[in-house]
Amino acid sequence: MGIAVKNYDDTIAFYKSALGLQEAYALKTPDGGPLLTYLQVSRDTFPDPGLTPGKALISRIRDLDGVSIEVMEFGPESMQKKAMDAWRP
């Protein structure tokens, strides 16, 4: 997922502190400014996820700009995973 932000430094600090993400690597523009940064998610990033009615794990936060972010995991019992597995073109 790519996200364009107003303040790169504050946003990176937010994702690292609020979500526990670690910087995997960053690419810079020719003048040394930020181009993109990859943040790595570990399995322990969200210690208190909830369950959706469809039995998917979910965690929600708002970033510094007020953007709502929803991260979901479709485990084997989730309705989403069952629908994906049942798909027949």
WOJOGI-V137979 format. One record per pair of residues at least 12 apart in sequence whose ideal C-beta (glycine too) atoms are under 6 Angstrom apart, sorted by the first residue. I is the first residue (numbers start at 0). GAP is how many residues later the second one is. If there is no record, write none. Layout:
i={I & I}
gap={GAP & GAP}
This chain:
i={5 & 7 & 9 & 10 & 13 & 14 & 18 & 19 & 20 & 21 & 22 & 23 & 23 & 24 & 45 & 53 & 53 & 53 & 54 & 54 & 55 & 55 & 55 & 55 & 56 & 57 & 58}
gap={59 & 26 & 54 & 53 & 50 & 24 & 26 & 25 & 18 & 18 & 16 & 14 & 16 & 13 & 13 & 24 & 25 & 26 & 22 & 23 & 16 & 18 & 22 & 24 & 16 & 14 & 12}
